[in-house]
Amino acid sequence: MSKKACKNCKKIYEGDKCPECASHESVVDFKGKVIIFDPENSEVAKNLKITKKGDYAIKVR
Ligand SMILES: [Zn+2]
């Protein structure tokens, strides 16, 4: 199964729906990847509005 990124929250996942927000809207054509370890103290997480740990796409279309 190929990885995809959630259009709604940018979470990268495999499967048929997003484990974070349960959205089915996903893109396989995402750009870049960040791994957030400490969302509360991460500038990247703040910029991308990420509040949980995990793998996220930098850009989804
Ligand atoms: Zn999501």
N, CA, C, O and the ligand as a Tripos MOL2 file, in Angstrom:
@<TRIPOS>MOLECULE
protein
  245   243    62     0     0
PROTEIN
NO_CHARGES

@<TRIPOS>ATOM
      1 N           0.8480   -1.1980    0.0000 N.3       1 MET1
      2 CA          0.0000    0.0000    0.0000 C.3       1 MET1
      3 C           0.8850    1.2500    0.0000 C.2       1 MET1
      4 O           1.8790    1.3240    0.7220 O.2       1 MET1
      5 N           0.5100    2.2100   -0.8080 N.am      2 SER2
      6 CA          1.3570    3.4000   -0.8950 C.3       2 SER2
      7 C           0.9460    4.4390    0.1420 C.2       2 SER2
      8 O          -0.2000    4.5020    0.5870 O.2       2 SER2
      9 N           1.9200    5.2360    0.4970 N.am      3 LYS3
     10 CA          1.6410    6.2650    1.4930 C.3       3 LYS3
     11 C           0.9160    7.4390    0.8650 C.2       3 LYS3
     12 O           1.1220    7.7720   -0.3020 O.2       3 LYS3
     13 N           0.0800    8.0470    1.6500 N.am      4 LYS4
     14 CA         -0.5990    9.2410    1.1680 C.3       4 LYS4
     15 C          -0.7070   10.2500    2.3100 C.2       4 LYS4
     16 O          -0.4750    9.9470    3.4800 O.2       4 LYS4
     17 N          -1.0660   11.4430    1.9110 N.am      5 ALA5
     18 CA         -1.1540   12.5030    2.9040 C.3       5 ALA5
     19 C          -2.5880   13.0030    2.9930 C.2       5 ALA5
     20 O          -3.2800   13.1490    1.9850 O.2       5 ALA5
     21 N          -3.0080   13.2570    4.1960 N.am      6 CYS6
     22 CA         -4.3590   13.7670    4.4320 C.3       6 CYS6
     23 C          -4.4520   15.2110    3.9520 C.2       6 CYS6
     24 O          -3.5890   16.0310    4.2640 O.2       6 CYS6
     25 N          -5.4920   15.5170    3.1980 N.am      7 LYS7
     26 CA         -5.6880   16.8750    2.7020 C.3       7 LYS7
     27 C          -6.0640   17.8220    3.8290 C.2       7 LYS7
     28 O          -5.7820   19.0190    3.7810 O.2       7 LYS7
     29 N          -6.6790   17.2820    4.7980 N.am      8 ASN8
     30 CA         -7.1850   18.0870    5.9000 C.3       8 ASN8
     31 C          -6.1040   18.4550    6.9210 C.2       8 ASN8
     32 O          -5.9520   19.6260    7.2660 O.2       8 ASN8
     33 N          -5.3550   17.4590    7.4020 N.am      9 CYS9
     34 CA         -4.3850   17.7410    8.4660 C.3       9 CYS9
     35 C          -2.9380   17.4300    8.0850 C.2       9 CYS9
     36 O          -2.0320   17.6170    8.8970 O.2       9 CYS9
     37 N          -2.7150   16.9580    6.8560 N.am     10 LYS10
     38 CA         -1.3790   16.6910    6.3230 C.3      10 LYS10
     39 C          -0.6770   15.4640    6.8940 C.2      10 LYS10
     40 O           0.4940   15.2320    6.5970 O.2      10 LYS10
     41 N          -1.3490   14.7060    7.6780 N.am     11 LYS11
     42 CA         -0.7810   13.4780    8.2260 C.3      11 LYS11
     43 C          -0.4680   12.4910    7.1070 C.2      11 LYS11
     44 O          -1.2770   12.3000    6.1990 O.2      11 LYS11
     45 N           0.7100   11.8600    7.1710 N.am     12 ILE12
     46 CA          1.0560   10.8290    6.1920 C.3      12 ILE12
     47 C           0.6700    9.4770    6.7710 C.2      12 ILE12
     48 O           1.0300    9.1410    7.9000 O.2      12 ILE12
     49 N          -0.0620    8.7120    5.9840 N.am     13 TYR13
     50 CA         -0.5430    7.4280    6.4970 C.3      13 TYR13
     51 C          -0.7590    6.4360    5.3670 C.2      13 TYR13
     52 O          -0.7260    6.7890    4.1880 O.2      13 TYR13
     53 N          -0.9810    5.1920    5.7520 N.am     14 GLU14
     54 CA         -1.3790    4.1470    4.8070 C.3      14 GLU14
     55 C          -2.7250    3.6400    5.2680 C.2      14 GLU14
     56 O          -2.9940    3.5680    6.4670 O.2      14 GLU14
     57 N          -3.5720    3.2870    4.3160 N.am     15 GLY15
     58 CA         -4.8810    2.8030    4.7030 C.3      15 GLY15
     59 C          -5.9640    3.6110    4.0270 C.2      15 GLY15
     60 O          -5.6690    4.4210    3.1490 O.2      15 GLY15
     61 N          -7.1990    3.4120    4.4120 N.am     16 ASP16
     62 CA         -8.2580    4.0870    3.6660 C.3      16 ASP16
     63 C          -8.7760    5.3760    4.2940 C.2      16 ASP16
     64 O          -9.5190    6.1170    3.6520 O.2      16 ASP16
     65 N          -8.3930    5.6540    5.5450 N.am     17 LYS17
     66 CA         -8.7470    6.9660    6.0810 C.3      17 LYS17
     67 C          -7.7080    7.4630    7.0640 C.2      17 LYS17
     68 O          -6.9200    6.6930    7.6140 O.2      17 LYS17
     69 N          -7.7260    8.7270    7.2620 N.am     18 CYS18
     70 CA         -6.7320    9.3610    8.1170 C.3      18 CYS18
     71 C          -6.9100    8.9340    9.5750 C.2      18 CYS18
     72 O          -8.0100    9.0240   10.1220 O.2      18 CYS18
     73 N          -5.8230    8.4670   10.2050 N.am     19 PRO19
     74 CA         -5.9340    8.0500   11.6080 C.3      19 PRO19
     75 C          -6.1040    9.2240   12.5690 C.2      19 PRO19
     76 O          -6.5130    9.0380   13.7150 O.2      19 PRO19
     77 N          -5.7940   10.4170   12.1070 N.am     20 GLU20
     78 CA         -5.9010   11.5970   12.9730 C.3      20 GLU20
     79 C          -7.2870   12.2310   12.9430 C.2      20 GLU20
     80 O          -7.8860   12.5010   13.9840 O.2      20 GLU20
     81 N          -7.7800   12.4600   11.7400 N.am     21 CYS21
     82 CA         -9.0380   13.2110   11.6480 C.3      21 CYS21
     83 C         -10.1410   12.4280   10.9300 C.2      21 CYS21
     84 O         -11.2380   12.9450   10.7190 O.2      21 CYS21
     85 N          -9.8430   11.1720   10.5540 N.am     22 ALA22
     86 CA        -10.8180   10.2920    9.9080 C.3      22 ALA22
     87 C         -11.3070   10.7850    8.5530 C.2      22 ALA22
     88 O         -12.3280   10.3190    8.0470 O.2      22 ALA22
     89 N         -10.5800   11.7230    7.9710 N.am     23 SER23
     90 CA        -10.9450   12.2160    6.6470 C.3      23 SER23
     91 C         -10.5560   11.2050    5.5710 C.2      23 SER23
     92 O          -9.5380   10.5220    5.6830 O.2      23 SER23
     93 N         -11.3690   11.1220    4.5410 N.am     24 HIS24
     94 CA        -11.0460   10.2480    3.4180 C.3      24 HIS24
     95 C         -10.3660   11.0200    2.2980 C.2      24 HIS24
     96 O          -9.9340   10.4310    1.3060 O.2      24 HIS24
     97 N         -10.2710   12.3060    2.4500 N.am     25 GLU25
     98 CA         -9.6550   13.1140    1.4110 C.3      25 GLU25
     99 C          -8.1560   13.0940    1.5480 C.2      25 GLU25
    100 O          -7.5880   13.6690    2.4770 O.2      25 GLU25
    101 N          -7.5100   12.4100    0.5880 N.am     26 SER26
    102 CA         -6.0690   12.2920    0.6720 C.3      26 SER26
    103 C          -5.4350   12.5260   -0.6820 C.2      26 SER26
    104 O          -6.0980   12.4510   -1.7170 O.2      26 SER26
    105 N          -4.1460   12.8090   -0.6640 N.am     27 VAL27
    106 CA         -3.4040   12.9650   -1.9060 C.3      27 VAL27
    107 C          -2.1630   12.0840   -1.8640 C.2      27 VAL27
    108 O          -1.5080   11.9630   -0.8280 O.2      27 VAL27
    109 N          -1.8450   11.4680   -3.0060 N.am     28 VAL28
    110 CA         -0.6090   10.6980   -3.0720 C.3      28 VAL28
    111 C           0.5190   11.6010   -3.5610 C.2      28 VAL28
    112 O           1.7020   11.2830   -3.4420 O.2      28 VAL28
    113 N           0.1090   12.7300   -4.1110 N.am     29 ASP29
    114 CA          1.0560   13.6510   -4.7010 C.3      29 ASP29
    115 C           1.3950   14.7600   -3.7070 C.2      29 ASP29
    116 O           1.0710   15.9280   -3.9250 O.2      29 ASP29
    117 N           2.0450   14.3780   -2.6260 N.am     30 PHE30
    118 CA          2.4130   15.3990   -1.6380 C.3      30 PHE30
    119 C           3.8950   15.7000   -1.7160 C.2      30 PHE30
    120 O           4.6870   14.8940   -2.2050 O.2      30 PHE30
    121 N           4.2530   16.8630   -1.2290 N.am     31 LYS31
    122 CA          5.6360   17.3020   -1.3200 C.3      31 LYS31
    123 C           6.2840   17.3810    0.0460 C.2      31 LYS31
    124 O           5.7660   18.0150    0.9650 O.2      31 LYS31
    125 N           7.4380   16.7180    0.1600 N.am     32 GLY32
    126 CA          8.2150   16.8340    1.3800 C.3      32 GLY32
    127 C           7.5950   16.0850    2.5350 C.2      32 GLY32
    128 O           6.4320   15.6840    2.4870 O.2      32 GLY32
    129 N           8.3740   15.9040    3.5560 N.am     33 LYS33
    130 CA          7.8980   15.1510    4.7080 C.3      33 LYS33
    131 C           8.6260   15.6670    5.9410 C.2      33 LYS33
    132 O           9.8400   15.8730    5.9150 O.2      33 LYS33
    133 N           7.9010   15.8680    6.9840 N.am     34 VAL34
    134 CA          8.5410   16.2320    8.2450 C.3      34 VAL34
    135 C           8.1000   15.2420    9.2980 C.2      34 VAL34
    136 O           6.9710   14.7510    9.2850 O.2      34 VAL34
    137 N           9.0030   14.9610   10.2020 N.am     35 ILE35
    138 CA          8.6410   14.1030   11.3240 C.3      35 ILE35
    139 C           8.6340   14.9880   12.5590 C.2      35 ILE35
    140 O           9.6580   15.5500   12.9470 O.2      35 ILE35
    141 N           7.4840   15.0990   13.1560 N.am     36 ILE36
    142 CA          7.3360   15.9540   14.3290 C.3      36 ILE36
    143 C           7.4540   15.0970   15.5880 C.2      36 ILE36
    144 O           6.6910   14.1540   15.7940 O.2      36 ILE36
    145 N           8.4360   15.4520   16.4260 N.am     37 PHE37
    146 CA          8.6220   14.7160   17.6860 C.3      37 PHE37
    147 C           8.0320   15.4760   18.8640 C.2      37 PHE37
    148 O           7.5120   14.8950   19.8160 O.2      37 PHE37
    149 N           8.1330   16.7870   18.7630 N.am     38 ASP38
    150 CA          7.7460   17.6290   19.8940 C.3      38 ASP38
    151 C           6.9390   18.8280   19.3860 C.2      38 ASP38
    152 O           7.4530   19.9420   19.2990 O.2      38 ASP38
    153 N           5.6840   18.5850   19.0580 N.am     39 PRO39
    154 CA          4.8700   19.6190   18.3990 C.3      39 PRO39
    155 C           4.7820   20.9310   19.1740 C.2      39 PRO39
    156 O           4.6870   21.9990   18.5690 O.2      39 PRO39
    157 N           4.8110   20.8640   20.4950 N.am     40 GLU40
    158 CA          4.6600   22.0910   21.2730 C.3      40 GLU40
    159 C           5.8620   23.0090   21.1780 C.2      40 GLU40
    160 O           5.7430   24.2220   21.3510 O.2      40 GLU40
    161 N           7.0240   22.4240   20.9010 N.am     41 ASN41
    162 CA          8.2320   23.2400   20.8430 C.3      41 ASN41
    163 C           8.8540   23.2810   19.4590 C.2      41 ASN41
    164 O          10.0210   23.6440   19.3110 O.2      41 ASN41
    165 N           8.0960   22.9180   18.4630 N.am     42 SER42
    166 CA          8.6330   22.8770   17.1130 C.3      42 SER42
    167 C           8.0920   24.0160   16.2580 C.2      42 SER42
    168 O           6.8800   24.1820   16.1190 O.2      42 SER42
    169 N           9.0000   24.7900   15.6920 N.am     43 GLU43
    170 CA          8.5960   25.8780   14.7960 C.3      43 GLU43
    171 C           7.8980   25.3270   13.5610 C.2      43 GLU43
    172 O           6.9100   25.8820   13.0810 O.2      43 GLU43
    173 N           8.4410   24.2160   13.0590 N.am     44 VAL44
    174 CA          7.8570   23.5960   11.8680 C.3      44 VAL44
    175 C           6.4140   23.1910   12.1450 C.2      44 VAL44
    176 O           5.5230   23.4400   11.3340 O.2      44 VAL44
    177 N           6.1970   22.5770   13.2800 N.am     45 ALA45
    178 CA          4.8500   22.1550   13.6500 C.3      45 ALA45
    179 C           3.9160   23.3530   13.7450 C.2      45 ALA45
    180 O           2.7660   23.2890   13.3110 O.2      45 ALA45
    181 N           4.4140   24.4440   14.3130 N.am     46 LYS46
    182 CA          3.5880   25.6470   14.4300 C.3      46 LYS46
    183 C           3.2400   26.2060   13.0680 C.2      46 LYS46
    184 O           2.0990   26.5940   12.8160 O.2      46 LYS46
    185 N           4.2300   26.2460   12.1910 N.am     47 ASN47
    186 CA          3.9870   26.7740   10.8480 C.3      47 ASN47
    187 C           2.9730   25.9470   10.0890 C.2      47 ASN47
    188 O           2.1770   26.4790    9.3150 O.2      47 ASN47
    189 N           3.0040   24.6430   10.3100 N.am     48 LEU48
    190 CA          2.0980   23.7520    9.5920 C.3      48 LEU48
    191 C           0.8200   23.4810   10.3890 C.2      48 LEU48
    192 O          -0.0430   22.7200    9.9540 O.2      48 LEU48
    193 N           0.7130   24.0970   11.5320 N.am     49 LYS49
    194 CA         -0.4530   23.9270   12.4150 C.3      49 LYS49
    195 C          -0.6470   22.4640   12.8350 C.2      49 LYS49
    196 O          -1.7630   21.9450   12.8590 O.2      49 LYS49
    197 N           0.4590   21.8310   13.1580 N.am     50 ILE50
    198 CA          0.4140   20.4390   13.5920 C.3      50 ILE50
    199 C           0.4780   20.4070   15.1130 C.2      50 ILE50
    200 O           1.3060   21.0830   15.7240 O.2      50 ILE50
    201 N          -0.3840   19.6350   15.7020 N.am     51 THR51
    202 CA         -0.4230   19.6040   17.1620 C.3      51 THR51
    203 C          -0.0880   18.2230   17.7300 C.2      51 THR51
    204 O          -0.0270   18.0420   18.9460 O.2      51 THR51
    205 N           0.1270   17.2580   16.8420 N.am     52 LYS52
    206 CA          0.4580   15.9190   17.3260 C.3      52 LYS52
    207 C           1.7340   15.4140   16.6870 C.2      52 LYS52
    208 O           2.1370   15.8810   15.6220 O.2      52 LYS52
    209 N           2.3690   14.4530   17.3490 N.am     53 LYS53
    210 CA          3.5770   13.8480   16.7960 C.3      53 LYS53
    211 C           3.2460   12.9960   15.5830 C.2      53 LYS53
    212 O           2.1140   12.5440   15.4130 O.2      53 LYS53
    213 N           4.2470   12.7850   14.7450 N.am     54 GLY54
    214 CA          4.0490   11.8770   13.6200 C.3      54 GLY54
    215 C           4.6830   12.4000   12.3520 C.2      54 GLY54
    216 O           5.4130   13.3910   12.3650 O.2      54 GLY54
    217 N           4.3930   11.7200   11.2550 N.am     55 ASP55
    218 CA          4.9020   12.1040    9.9450 C.3      55 ASP55
    219 C           3.8750   12.9610    9.2450 C.2      55 ASP55
    220 O           2.6970   12.6080    9.1850 O.2      55 ASP55
    221 N           4.3150   14.0850    8.7150 N.am     56 TYR56
    222 CA          3.4090   14.9660    8.0070 C.3      56 TYR56
    223 C           3.9930   15.4270    6.6970 C.2      56 TYR56
    224 O           5.2100   15.5380    6.5500 O.2      56 TYR56
    225 N           3.1320   15.6910    5.7550 N.am     57 ALA57
    226 CA          3.5710   16.2400    4.4720 C.3      57 ALA57
    227 C           3.7240   17.7420    4.6270 C.2      57 ALA57
    228 O           2.9590   18.3800    5.3510 O.2      57 ALA57
    229 N           4.7140   18.3050    3.9460 N.am     58 ILE58
    230 CA          4.8940   19.7470    4.0080 C.3      58 ILE58
    231 C           3.8570   20.4490    3.1320 C.2      58 ILE58
    232 O           3.2830   21.4710    3.5080 O.2      58 ILE58
    233 N           3.6400   19.8760    1.9710 N.am     59 LYS59
    234 CA          2.6880   20.4780    1.0580 C.3      59 LYS59
    235 C           1.7610   19.4430    0.4580 C.2      59 LYS59
    236 O           2.2240   18.4290   -0.0650 O.2      59 LYS59
    237 N           0.4730   19.6740    0.5210 N.am     60 VAL60
    238 CA         -0.4770   18.8130   -0.1710 C.3      60 VAL60
    239 C          -1.2430   19.6520   -1.1660 C.2      60 VAL60
    240 O          -1.4390   20.8490   -0.9540 O.2      60 VAL60
    241 N          -1.6780   19.0320   -2.2560 N.am     61 ARG61
    242 CA         -2.5000   19.8020   -3.1650 C.3      61 ARG61
    243 C          -3.8230   19.1310   -3.4050 C.2      61 ARG61
    244 O          -4.6500   19.6480   -4.1560 O.2      61 ARG61
    245 ZN         -6.2520   13.9910    8.6000 Zn       62 ZN62
@<TRIPOS>BOND
     1     1     2 1
     2     2     3 1
     3     3     4 2
     4     3     5 am
     5     5     6 1
     6     6     7 1
     7     7     8 2
     8     7     9 am
     9     9    10 1
    10    10    11 1
    11    11    12 2
    12    11    13 am
    13    13    14 1
    14    14    15 1
    15    15    16 2
    16    15    17 am
    17    17    18 1
    18    18    19 1
    19    19    20 2
    20    19    21 am
    21    21    22 1
    22    22    23 1
    23    23    24 2
    24    23    25 am
    25    25    26 1
    26    26    27 1
    27    27    28 2
    28    27    29 am
    29    29    30 1
    30    30    31 1
    31    31    32 2
    32    31    33 am
    33    33    34 1
    34    34    35 1
    35    35    36 2
    36    35    37 am
    37    37    38 1
    38    38    39 1
    39    39    40 2
    40    39    41 am
    41    41    42 1
    42    42    43 1
    43    43    44 2
    44    43    45 am
    45    45    46 1
    46    46    47 1
    47    47    48 2
    48    47    49 am
    49    49    50 1
    50    50    51 1
    51    51    52 2
    52    51    53 am
    53    53    54 1
    54    54    55 1
    55    55    56 2
    56    55    57 am
    57    57    58 1
    58    58    59 1
    59    59    60 2
    60    59    61 am
    61    61    62 1
    62    62    63 1
    63    63    64 2
    64    63    65 am
    65    65    66 1
    66    66    67 1
    67    67    68 2
    68    67    69 am
    69    69    70 1
    70    70    71 1
    71    71    72 2
    72    71    73 am
    73    73    74 1
    74    74    75 1
    75    75    76 2
    76    75    77 am
    77    77    78 1
    78    78    79 1
    79    79    80 2
    80    79    81 am
    81    81    82 1
    82    82    83 1
    83    83    84 2
    84    83    85 am
    85    85    86 1
    86    86    87 1
    87    87    88 2
    88    87    89 am
    89    89    90 1
    90    90    91 1
    91    91    92 2
    92    91    93 am
    93    93    94 1
    94    94    95 1
    95    95    96 2
    96    95    97 am
    97    97    98 1
    98    98    99 1
    99    99   100 2
   100    99   101 am
   101   101   102 1
   102   102   103 1
   103   103   104 2
   104   103   105 am
   105   105   106 1
   106   106   107 1
   107   107   108 2
   108   107   109 am
   109   109   110 1
   110   110   111 1
   111   111   112 2
   112   111   113 am
   113   113   114 1
   114   114   115 1
   115   115   116 2
   116   115   117 am
   117   117   118 1
   118   118   119 1
   119   119   120 2
   120   119   121 am
   121   121   122 1
   122   122   123 1
   123   123   124 2
   124   123   125 am
   125   125   126 1
   126   126   127 1
   127   127   128 2
   128   127   129 am
   129   129   130 1
   130   130   131 1
   131   131   132 2
   132   131   133 am
   133   133   134 1
   134   134   135 1
   135   135   136 2
   136   135   137 am
   137   137   138 1
   138   138   139 1
   139   139   140 2
   140   139   141 am
   141   141   142 1
   142   142   143 1
   143   143   144 2
   144   143   145 am
   145   145   146 1
   146   146   147 1
   147   147   148 2
   148   147   149 am
   149   149   150 1
   150   150   151 1
   151   151   152 2
   152   151   153 am
   153   153   154 1
   154   154   155 1
   155   155   156 2
   156   155   157 am
   157   157   158 1
   158   158   159 1
   159   159   160 2
   160   159   161 am
   161   161   162 1
   162   162   163 1
   163   163   164 2
   164   163   165 am
   165   165   166 1
   166   166   167 1
   167   167   168 2
   168   167   169 am
   169   169   170 1
   170   170   171 1
   171   171   172 2
   172   171   173 am
   173   173   174 1
   174   174   175 1
   175   175   176 2
   176   175   177 am
   177   177   178 1
   178   178   179 1
   179   179   180 2
   180   179   181 am
   181   181   182 1
   182   182   183 1
   183   183   184 2
   184   183   185 am
   185   185   186 1
   186   186   187 1
   187   187   188 2
   188   187   189 am
   189   189   190 1
   190   190   191 1
   191   191   192 2
   192   191   193 am
   193   193   194 1
   194   194   195 1
   195   195   196 2
   196   195   197 am
   197   197   198 1
   198   198   199 1
   199   199   200 2
   200   199   201 am
   201   201   202 1
   202   202   203 1
   203   203   204 2
   204   203   205 am
   205   205   206 1
   206   206   207 1
   207   207   208 2
   208   207   209 am
   209   209   210 1
   210   210   211 1
   211   211   212 2
   212   211   213 am
   213   213   214 1
   214   214   215 1
   215   215   216 2
   216   215   217 am
   217   217   218 1
   218   218   219 1
   219   219   220 2
   220   219   221 am
   221   221   222 1
   222   222   223 1
   223   223   224 2
   224   223   225 am
   225   225   226 1
   226   226   227 1
   227   227   228 2
   228   227   229 am
   229   229   230 1
   230   230   231 1
   231   231   232 2
   232   231   233 am
   233   233   234 1
   234   234   235 1
   235   235   236 2
   236   235   237 am
   237   237   238 1
   238   238   239 1
   239   239   240 2
   240   239   241 am
   241   241   242 1
   242   242   243 1
   243   243   244 2
@<TRIPOS>SUBSTRUCTURE
     1 MET1         2 RESIDUE 1 A MET
     2 SER2         6 RESIDUE 1 A SER
     3 LYS3        10 RESIDUE 1 A LYS
     4 LYS4        14 RESIDUE 1 A LYS
     5 ALA5        18 RESIDUE 1 A ALA
     6 CYS6        22 RESIDUE 1 A CYS
     7 LYS7        26 RESIDUE 1 A LYS
     8 ASN8        30 RESIDUE 1 A ASN
     9 CYS9        34 RESIDUE 1 A CYS
    10 LYS10       38 RESIDUE 1 A LYS
    11 LYS11       42 RESIDUE 1 A LYS
    12 ILE12       46 RESIDUE 1 A ILE
    13 TYR13       50 RESIDUE 1 A TYR
    14 GLU14       54 RESIDUE 1 A GLU
    15 GLY15       58 RESIDUE 1 A GLY
    16 ASP16       62 RESIDUE 1 A ASP
    17 LYS17       66 RESIDUE 1 A LYS
    18 CYS18       70 RESIDUE 1 A CYS
    19 PRO19       74 RESIDUE 1 A PRO
    20 GLU20       78 RESIDUE 1 A GLU
    21 CYS21       82 RESIDUE 1 A CYS
    22 ALA22       86 RESIDUE 1 A ALA
    23 SER23       90 RESIDUE 1 A SER
    24 HIS24       94 RESIDUE 1 A HIS
    25 GLU25       98 RESIDUE 1 A GLU
    26 SER26      102 RESIDUE 1 A SER
    27 VAL27      106 RESIDUE 1 A VAL
    28 VAL28      110 RESIDUE 1 A VAL
    29 ASP29      114 RESIDUE 1 A ASP
    30 PHE30      118 RESIDUE 1 A PHE
    31 LYS31      122 RESIDUE 1 A LYS
    32 GLY32      126 RESIDUE 1 A GLY
    33 LYS33      130 RESIDUE 1 A LYS
    34 VAL34      134 RESIDUE 1 A VAL
    35 ILE35      138 RESIDUE 1 A ILE
    36 ILE36      142 RESIDUE 1 A ILE
    37 PHE37      146 RESIDUE 1 A PHE
    38 ASP38      150 RESIDUE 1 A ASP
    39 PRO39      154 RESIDUE 1 A PRO
    40 GLU40      158 RESIDUE 1 A GLU
    41 ASN41      162 RESIDUE 1 A ASN
    42 SER42      166 RESIDUE 1 A SER
    43 GLU43      170 RESIDUE 1 A GLU
    44 VAL44      174 RESIDUE 1 A VAL
    45 ALA45      178 RESIDUE 1 A ALA
    46 LYS46      182 RESIDUE 1 A LYS
    47 ASN47      186 RESIDUE 1 A ASN
    48 LEU48      190 RESIDUE 1 A LEU
    49 LYS49      194 RESIDUE 1 A LYS
    50 ILE50      198 RESIDUE 1 A ILE
    51 THR51      202 RESIDUE 1 A THR
    52 LYS52      206 RESIDUE 1 A LYS
    53 LYS53      210 RESIDUE 1 A LYS
    54 GLY54      214 RESIDUE 1 A GLY
    55 ASP55      218 RESIDUE 1 A ASP
    56 TYR56      222 RESIDUE 1 A TYR
    57 ALA57      226 RESIDUE 1 A ALA
    58 ILE58      230 RESIDUE 1 A ILE
    59 LYS59      234 RESIDUE 1 A LYS
    60 VAL60      238 RESIDUE 1 A VAL
    61 ARG61      242 RESIDUE 1 A ARG
    62 ZN62       245 GROUP 0 **** ****
